[in-house]
């Protein structure tokens, strides 16, 4: 038998085909009418029309195969046979959206559900080869055109690899390929769809994503026929959402004529990304009088009798007498049924007992496993190491300290894998992390002529304490070192370590540019900067990354624990950490957490806001680091860059924090191991760009800074303007209100000189940077460099030494004549009050004596002492701002 497929304009009656068998126990039905530029269908009964058919000329005839002795050929579209009618919409139209509803020839409905499936991705593949249609006898199929109505389709009971037949219809839209099916072999001569990375043979790949159709299931006894778009049947009306709208989320509720709800709803599924195909006309689904279905449109709550128009606009109410929505009684019964079902599930869950807690995710493996420690190994557990040395060993140790300002002679005898004691808050041990959601980091370590053991211990510490899933890489940046142990021996050692990269600068760049060199090749989402003589505490990395995941504009520092430079004792503290600050010399300082910050925190393990950072150790989102302008490349050696970056973070909308659950040990050298002659220029650049008029307070205390060349800062000022950063006054009032802002009234600040003792000034130089009080004031030849000879007389009658922070004020204890420096107080005590009289004398309010310059005050050193007031020049004082 031969069968011809007529053109669009033809009309023909249905056709009956005898019952062949194609390698199946019961016959299946597969219909493919692929448009031009489409891959072959792989689903049963899949009439599809292209919405973007290229003009490729007439299509080759399709072939319908059945078991012998019958041969069926499907001619091209231009032929005409009166049996089958097929509507192929013109190019540019949307494909048909209606499933083919089967029924037996005697009118009995099929018992299996009808499940149309649509592909969601099909590239434009050009013309497709003929498809194969297999059918059983007594089959009648009618495929209507867009503008015509068609009768229902009746199909006897075929089988597609199942006991009862079902029919699957694939209606993929333009530019998509249906998913392959293992149950239906590809027709002979068809091509497999190209992979996602292979270009289609014709034209560019379509970027449209199809909306998969609804899945409609029905139970017997029902017969359903799909009319054309223009046809109206009174039973069911469904509105498909317009292009680009959200998918339908409401189930299709089938209700028989007696208003008893079916046991299982019919669930439509639509893609959440509808392609822009223009407004679609509402589909019309027709059924027998025993079934009524209402499909609401996207995002619409309405009775079953109402729907949205194709464009999602005004509300439309169906007036057809055959379309009747679910009544109030039906909805009530359905709600009661759902309530009873829910109660049953609750009772069943209660009978089974409470649900078992899910197993905790195991701790991830570190990037490198730490070997077992030898019992009693030097320095194990962070203990100090003290060696008994011979004279020759003592000489070599002193030489190592002189070269590195660290006892590297002892460091070389401590394991590279030593473990540190836990020095965090006990609550930190209870924190759990979702490692799958944390960002990955690149650790950047810059070094210059660093000792071998301290550098390698830093690298091993990072690898052995960092989860492998969070660590992308460790980047070592050699800033043009000239030591032999940092050449080939270092490369040989690093070759055996995972995730370590070594890059070398071609010239001396300085710390700032060396770090930027490492950041430029980093692949992690977060940049973590460490110094080259650190040791990481267990669990140091996760808190930093978790905080950045919560707040991308947060720059987070670990708690920096001290490692003694001479004994390598780990001096970590589980108590409250300190925050960073600065004084008006622009020198970084440490301070206790202020009361206002303690009140803001809800837990001891919450992050702590810090005005500034120490500079060597912090983590920052790579995107945010680049948004802020990274480092100022006009800076070279370390010093000042930490304050500049701190000002920029706060003033440009970010936050600088310390996480109490992240601890890293740091070896603080005895002093800087190499020259930092350009550190002053770094501070000047920070003052010029970020401090506004407050930079004068810095220059008053560093007069020589005015003469320091600091380069061009135009680009940094433009960056501040571009980011719309706040002024420095906002920073002082909101971020660091604890810092006293000096008055610096003209004539009342600078060097405090004596008239009688020529060229001698007040001088205060405490031996410890962290302890500025408790020492006596002396007189020393004036040097004009500010710093320890800078004082201010305030409107509260104080003589303030406010170069450092916290500030100290001159005081005289009862029963003594010496001037001692104590912390300044908000309410000035009487022993700290001095009256600067018009004749230049300084009258102590409490004792009513005057300060007098004495050449041999104590231990042969000159100093100011309290003496009865006279008219002597040794009791006359005046301020001089500059030398």
N, C-alpha and C positions, 0 to 999 in steps of 0.2 A: 504494500500500500504506500502511496505517496501523499504527502500533505504539503500544502503551500501556505505560506504566511502572507496574507494580503497587505496592502499598503494601509496608511493611516486612514485614508478616506473611504476604505471599503468596509462593508458590513457582511457578516456571514453567520449562518446558524452554527450551533455547537456541533461537535463531531464525536463519534464513538470510536474507540480504538480497541481491538481485541486484546486479550490479556496475555502479554508475553512475560517472561521471567529473565531477569538480568542478574545472574549470580547471586540471587537472594531466595530465601525460602518463601517470602511473600514480596510482591513487587513494591518498589518505592517510586516516587515521582520526583523527577528533577527537571526543572525548566530553567533555562538560562537564555535570556535575550540580551546579551551584553551590548551596550552602546559603543559608539566609536570611542577609542582611547581608554578602554577599561580592561582590567584583568578579568579572567573568567570567574564566574560564581562558583562557590564551593558549598553552598547550602541548597537544600531541596526547595523547589518551586520558588525561584527568585527572579520575578520580572522586574527589571530595573531600567530606568530611562535616564539618560544623561542630562544634567542641567547645564553642562558646558561641552557639548559635542563639537569637536572640530570638524571642519568641512573636509572629509576624507573620501567622499564619493560613496557609491553604493556598497553596502556591506555584503560579505560572502554569505551564502545560505547556511542556516543552522542545520544540524543533523539530529534527527531523533532516531535513536537506536532501540530496538526491542529484540526479543528472542526470535529466532527463525521460526517459521519460514517467511517472516514479514520483514520488509525493508522500507523504512520511512525516511524520506528526505524533506528537509524544510527549505524551501526556496528563499530567495532574497525578498526584501521588502517590496520590490517592484512587481512581484508576481501576485497572482490573485487565485485563491481557492475559497470556496464558500463555507468552509467548515469552521475556521478559527478567526476571531477578530482580535487584533492587537493594536493598541494605540501607542505610538511612539511619539512623545511630545517633541516639539521642535527644539533646536539648540538654544540653550540659555534658560529653559524652563526647569523648575524643580522636579525631582522624580516623584513617582506615585508613592503615596504614603499608606495605601490600603492593603491589608493582608488578603490573601485568597482564601475564601471560606469554603471548605469541602463539605459535601453531603452525598449520601448514597442516591443511586438513581431512583429508588422507591420513596425518597423523601426522608428516610431515617437519618438522623445526624450521626456523625462520628462520635465515639465515646472519648477519644483522646483530646487533650487540649491543643489548641492551635497556637503555635509559638513563632511569631515572625521575628527574625533576627536581622539586624543591620550592622554593617561594618562601620567602624569609627575612623579608619584611616585607609585611604586608597589613593596612591599617587596617580597622576595622569600618565597612562601607559599606552595611549594610542589605541588603534583598532585591535579588537580581540578576535581570536579564531572562533570557529563555530562551536557552540555548546552542544551538549548531548542531552536530550530529553528522553527519559525512560518512563514508561507508563504501563499500567495494567489495562485490560479491556474494560469496556463499559464505562469509559471515562469521558466526562464532558467538562471542558474548561472554557471559560469565557473571560477574556481580559478586556475591559472596556477602555475606550479612549477618554481623554480629559473632558471632552464636551458631550459624551454620550452616556446613556444609561445602559446597564446590562442586566441580564437575568442572573439569578444566583447560579452557583456552580455545584454540581452534584458529582461526587466521586464515590465509587464503591470502596470497599475496605482493603486498601493495599497495606503493606507492611514495610517499614524502613528499619530493618534490624530490630524490630520489637514485636511483641505479641499483638498489640493493638496499634493501628496506624496513627501517625501524627503527621502534620504537614508543617514544614518550616519554610518561611519565606524570607529571603534576604533582599532588602531594598536599600542598598548602599547609595548615598548621595554622590554627587559629582566629586571626583578627585580622591576617592577612597577605595581601598581594597578590603573585601570582606575577610574575616579571619579564616584560616584554613580549618578544615574539618577532617578528622581522621576516619570518619565513617563513610565518607564519599570520595572515592578516588577522582583525581583530576581527569577531565575528558581528554581523549586522545588529541594530540596536537596543541594543547593549551600550554601557556608559558607560566612558570612560577613567578610570583610577584617579586620585584627587585627588593633588595634590602634597603634599610633606611639610609644607608650611606651611598647607594648607587643612584646615579642620575637617571631619571626616566627617559625613555627613548624619544619622547616628543615633548618639547617645550619644558618650561620650568615646573617644578613640583608645586602642586596646589597647596595653598596654605590654609585652606578651609578645613574645619573639623566638623564632622557630621554630628547631628543629634540622633542618637540611636532611638528607635521607635519604642512605643509602649509594647509591653508583652500582655496579651489578652488571653486569658484562659477561661474556658467555659466548661460546664459539666452538662451531660445529657439531661433531659431531651431538648436540645437546642439546634436550630439551623440558622446559620448566619451567611449573609451575602453582602458583598462590598459593592455598593453602587459607585458611580462616578461622583466627582466633586459637585457637579451641578445638580445632582439628583437629590431629592429630599424624600426620606422615609421617616415615618413618624416615631420610630422607636428610640433611636439614640442619636445624640449630637455631641460632638467633641470639638473643642477649640484647641488647636495646636498653638503654642506660644510663638510670637513673632521672632524674627531673626535677632540674635544677641540677647534674648531674654533668659531668665533663669529657668531651669527645668520644672516641669510639673512635679509637685510633691504629694499630690493627693491620690489615694488609691481609687480605682474604678470599682464602685460597689454594685455588684449585680443583684437585682431583685426580681423574683418571679412575679407573675401577674397577681398572685394572691398576697403580694407584699411581704412574703416570708423571705428574710435575707438568706443568701447562700452561706455555706459554712466557710468558704475561702474567698477573700476578696481578689479582685483582678488588679494587679499592680502595674501601673505604667512606669517606665523608666526613660528619662530623657537626659541627654548630655548636659553637663553644667557649663559647657562652652559652645553655644550655638553659633554657627557661622553666619556671617552677614549675607543673607540670601534674599533680602527684601521681605515684605509681608506675605505670609502664607495664607491661603484660604482655609477655612475650617474644614476638617475632614468630616465625612458623614459615614457613620458605621450603622449598618442596618441589621436587624435581627428579627427573629420570629416574635410573635406577640407574647411568648412566654418569658421574655427577658427584657429588662429595661436597665440601661446603663447611662450614668451621667458622668462626664469627665470635666472637672473644673479646670480653668486656666491657671497659669502660673501666678502664685502669690495672691489668689482670690478666694475669699470665703463667701460662699453663696449657696443658696438652695440648689438642688439638682436641676431645677427648671431654668437656671440662669447661667450665662457664660459671657466671657469677654469676646469682643470682636477680634478679627485677625490682627489688627494693629495694637492690641492691648488697650484700646481706648474705652469708649462708652460701654455701659452695661447693656446687654441684649437679653431680652426675655423671649423664650420660645413660646409661640402661640399654637403650634401644631397640635391638633387634638390627640394624636397618637403618642405624643411625648409627655409622659407623666412622671414627675420626680418622685422621689421617695417620700412617702407621707409621714406625718408626725408619728403615727403608730409604728411604722416600720423602723423609723430612726430610734424610737424608744426601745423597741425589742432588740435592735442591734446593740445599743448602748448597754442594755441589761445583760446581753450575752457577753460583751466585753468585760463588764464588771465581774460577772461570775467566773470568767476565765482567769482574770487577774487574781481574784481571791484564791482560786484553786492553785495557781502557781506559788502564791505566798505560803499557803498551807504545805505544799510539797517541799518548798525550800526550808520551812520550819521543821518539817519532819526529818530532813536530812541533817539538821544542825547548822551551826554557823559556818560560813565559807572558810576554807583553809587559807591562811595567809600565803601570798606568793613567795616563793623562795627569793632571797636577796641575791642581787647580781654579784657574782664573785669579784673580788678585787682584781683589777687588770694587772698584767705582768709589766714589770719595768722594762725600759728600753734595753737595759743590760743587767743581767743577774750579778749580784754582788757575791764574791767568793766568801767562804767561811773565814771568820777571823781567827788568827792564832791566839791561843790563851796567853794573856799577859803581854800582848803586843804593845809597843810604845804608842801612847796617845789614844788607844782604843777607848771608846765611850766618852771621848772629849776630855780625858784626864790630862793634866800637865805632864810634860816630859822634862826631867832634869838629868843630865848626863854627867858622869865623872870623866873629865877630860884630862888628857896629858897636856903638857905645855905646847906641843906641836898642834894638837887638836884645838886647844884654846886659841891659838894664833889663827888657824884656819876658820874657826867660828867667827872671830872678830872681823876677819877679812870679808866673810860672807855677809855679815850684818852691815858693814860699811858699804858694800856694793849694792845691796838690795833693801837696806833698812828693815829687813826681816831676817830672823834667824833661820836661814835656809839650810845651814849645816845641820840643824836639828830636824827641819822639815824633811830632809832627804831620808831620815831614818824612821819616818812615820809612814804607815801603809797608805797607799793611794785610795784604798777602799774602806777606810776606818768609819765606824758607825758613831753617830752622835747621840747623846741622851735626848729624851723628849723634853722639850722646853716650851710647850704651848699650853694654853688653858685647857683643863680637862674636858670642857664642853666641845672643844675642837675634835676630840677623838670620836665623838658621837655623830659628827656630820657625815651625811651620805650624799653622793654625787651621781647624777645621771650622765655617765661618761659619753653616751651616744649624742648628747645635746651640747656638750662643751666644745668650744672652738679648739683648734689645734694651734700650736705655737712653734715659732722658730726662736731659739736662744742664741743671742749674739754676744760674743765675748771678744773684746779688742785687747791686745797686749803689745807691750814694747819692752824687750829685754827682760822679760819676766823669768823668775827662777823656774827650772824645769818641774820640780815636784809640786810647787803650789799651783802652777798652771794645769798640770795633768790631774791633780786631785780635784780641781774645780770641774774639769770635763767628766771625770768618772763619777763625781758626786751628782752631776746633772743627770747622766745616763742611768744611774742606779737608783735614783729616787723619783724619776719622772715616769708616769705610765706611758707605755709604748703607743697607746692609741691617741695620746694627746701631744706627743712630741714629734714634730715634723723633722727637725734637724737641729744640730748644734753647729753654728758658724763661727769659726775662729778667724779673726782678722789680725794678721801680723803687720803692725805699723812700722815696717822697715827695720826690724831688729837686726843687730849685727853680732849676736852671740852664736857661737858654734852649736850649742846644744839645742837651739831653736831652728836649726836647718834640717839636714837629713835625719838625724836621730829622732826629732819630733815627728817628721813625716812617717818614718817607719813605725813608730808607736801608734799613730792615729790610723794607719792603714788597717789595723786589726780591730778597730772600733766601729760599731754601726752608727749611721746617721750623722757622722762628723764630717764637716767640710772645712778645709783650710784655704784661705785666700791671703795673698801677700800684696801689700801696697808697693808701688814702684818708687815711692819717695815718702819721706816722713810727713804724715798728714795731721797728726794730733788726734786726741781721743775723739773729738766730735766728728770729724770727717771720717775717721776709721770706723766708727759705729754706723755712720750713714752708708759707708761702703758695704758693710754687712747687711744692713736693712734693705739695700737696693736689690739684693739677690735672694732675700728670704721668701719662702713660699707659704709660710704659715699665716693664719688669719690674725694672729696676735704676735707682736714682737716683745720678747722678754730680754732685757739687757742685764747682764751681770758683769761684775769686775772679774779680773783674772786670778784673784786669790780669795775664793769663796768656798764654802762647803754647805750643801743644801740639807735642810732638815727634812725628815720624812713628811710627806703630804704637803710640801711647800707649794706645789704648782696648782693643784686643783682649786684652792680658794681664789687665787688670782684670776683664773680663767672663768670661774663661775660668776664672779662679780662683773667681769667685762661682758659676759653673756647677758647679764641682767641690765647693765647700763654701759652701752658702747662708748659713751663719752667720759667714762671714769678711767683715770690713770691710777693704777693700784701698785703700791709698794709692799714688799714683805717687811716684817719686823727684822731689823738688822741686829743680830747678836754679835757680840765681840768675841773674836778669837785672839788671844794674846800673841803678840808678834814674837815674843821671846820663848815662851813655853808651849805655845799652841793649845793652851787650855781653852775649852769652849765655855764661855761665860753667858750662856743663854739664860733668860729670865722669863718665867711663866707669868709674872705679874703684868700690870698694865704697861704697855709700851709708851714711849715718848713720841711727841710729834715734832716736826721740823719748823723752824722759824728762821729769823735773820735779824741782824742788828743794822745800824745805819752806816756801818762800814761795808754793807752787803756781804757779810760773812755768815755762812750757815750756822745755826745753833739748834740745840735740842731743848725741849721744854715739856713739862708734865701736861697731861690732857686737861684743858680748862673745864671748869664746872659746867659751862653752857653746853659743851660737847658731850659731857657725861650724861646730862639730862636728855639730850636728843637720842642717844643710843638706847635701844630696848633690851639689849643683851650684851654680855661680856664678849661675845664673839662677833658682834656687829662691826662693820668697818668704821674707822676713825678718820674724820676729815683732818687734813694737815695743810697748813698754809704753804709749806715748801717741802721739797724732797732732798735727801742727801745727794741724789744724782746718779749713783752707780748702779742701783738695783731697782727696776720697776718693769711693769708690763703694761702695754698699751695696744689697743686695736690698731692694726696696720693702716686701715682706712682712715681712722681718726687721726693717727699720727701724721699721715700725709695731708689730711684736711687742715691741721693746725700749722702746717708748714715745716714739719719735721724739726731738725735742729737748725740753728743759725750757723750757716757754713762760714760766716765771717769769724767764728770762734775756732780756736785751735786746741790748745792743751786744756785739761780739765780745770775747773774753777770758774764760777760765775754762770756756767751754762745751766746748772741745776736751778738756780734762782730765776734765770730768764725763762726757762721752760715752765717753771711753777707759776710765774706771773701770767704767762700766756694761757696756760690751762684754765686758770680761774677767771681771768678777765674776758676770755673768749667763749665762755659758756660751759666749760667742762668742770670736772671735780678731781681733786687729788686726794687719795685715800691711802690709809695703811690698814692692811688686813691682819688682825691679831692671830689668825690661824695659819699664816704663812710665815715661816722663820727661815732665814738664811744667815749662816755665820760668815763674818767678814774679818779678814786679817787687816787691822789698821796699822800701816807701817809706822816705824818710829818717827819718820818725817818723810817728805816727798823725796823719792829716790832720784829724781832728775829735775832740771830747771823748769820753773813755771813762770818765766819772765813775762809771758803774754796773758797771764791770768787777770791782771789788772785791766787790760783792754776788754776782756770779756765782760767784766763788771760794768765798765763804762758803756758798752753797747746795750746792756740790759737797762741801765738807768736812762739812757737817751731815748730808748724806744718805748718803755713801758711805765716809767715813774712820773711822767708829766713834771709839774713844778716841784714835786717832792725830791727830785734829783739834787736840788740844792742842799738838802740836808746831808746827802751823801758826799757832795763836794766839800761841804764845810768840814767834815771829819776826815776827808782825804784830799787836801788841797793839791797834792801832786797829781791827782787823777785828772784834773782839768788840762794838764799838759800832755796826757797820754794819747797818742794817735790810736784811733779805734776803727778806722776804715769807713766805708760808705754804708749807711743804715737806711737808705731810701727804700729799698725793697722790703725791709722789715716793717717800716712805717706804713707802706702801702698795704702789706698783709694785714696789719692791725685795722686799717680802714676798711679793707674788703670784708673781713670777718665781723665788722661792727662790734669790736670789743669794748668793754667798759673801761672807765678811767681808773687811775690808781687810788683815788679817794674812795671809790666803791670797794676796792679790795681791802683797804685798811679798816673800813667801817664794818664790813660784812664777813670777811674771811679772817682777818687778824686784828680784832679790836684790842687784844691784849698788848699790842706794841704801842708804847708811848710815843706820841708824835712830838718832837721837841718844838719849843717856841722859837728858839733862835732869833731872839730880838736883837736888833743891831746894837752893838756895843756891849752885849752881855753873853757872848759865846766866843770860843776860840781858846787861845793860850792865856792862862791866868798868870801874869808876870808881876814880879815885885820890883818896886822902885829902888829900894835900898840895896838889895842884892842883885847886881846887874846881870841880866841875861839868865835868870833862874825862874823856872816855871813850875806850877803844880804838875806832879807826875804820879801816875798810878798804874802799876804794871803787875797784876796778880800772876803768880806762877802757873796757875791752872786756868785754862780757858773756860772750864765748866764751873768754876767757883770764883766769882768776881767779888765776893765780899770778905770782910774780916781782916783785910790788910791795912797797914798804915799808909797815910799819904806822905810823900816826900817831895823835896825840891830837886830839880835836875836841870842841867843846862838846856835851854830851849832849842829844839831842832826844827820846829816849824812844819812837821809832818802830820800834825793832828794825832789821831790814834790815842795813845796813852797819855797825851798832854792836852786833850780836848775836853773842856768843861763848859757848862752852861749855868748861868744864874737865872732861876725861874721867877715868875711872878708870885710864887708861893714861898719865896725866900729860901730856896734850896740851892746848894751847890751840887749839881748833878754831873756824874760821870756817865753820860749816855751814849758813848761810842759803842759799848757792848750791850747785850741784852741777856738777862734782865739788868736794869740800870741800878747803879749804886749812888748813894748820897753821902756827903760828908757829915760826920757826927762826932761829938765829943762826949765820952762817957763821964758820968759824975765822978769827981775825984781825980780825974786825969787831965793832962794838958795836950795829949796827942790827938790828932785827927784820924779817925778810923772810918772806913767805908762800909756802910750797911745798905741793905736793900731799901729803895725808896718806897714810901707808903702813900696811899691815897690821902689819908689824914696825916699831915706832916707832924711828927712828934717834936717836942720843944728842943730836944738836944740836936735836931737836924736843921734848926732855923738860924739863919744868919741875915743880918741887915747890912746891905751894901750902902754905906753912907756916902754923902756927897764928896767928902774929902778922900775917898778911896779906901777907907778902913772897913774891915769886915767884923761886925759886932756879933758875938755869939749870944743869942737871946737868953738862953737858960743861965749861963754863967756871968753874963754882962762883961765879958772880956773880949779882947781883940786878937785876931790872928797876927802873929809876928814871925818873920823869917829868921831862923836861927841857923848859923853855919855848922855848929856842932850839936845837933839836937840829940841824937843817940847813935852809938857805934861810929861816931865821927862823920855821920852823914847829915847834910842840911835837911831841914824839915820845917813846916809851919807849926807853931805851938801857941797855946793861949797865954796871953800876958795882959796885965792891966793896960788899958788904953792910954796911949800917949800920942804925941804929934810926930813920931819918928817915921822916916821914910821906909823903915823895915816893916811898918804896919800899913803901908800904902800899896794898893793892888789895882791893876787895870787889865782889861781883856784886849787881846790883839788877834784878829782873825787870821792873818797870814804873816809869814815871816818876812 
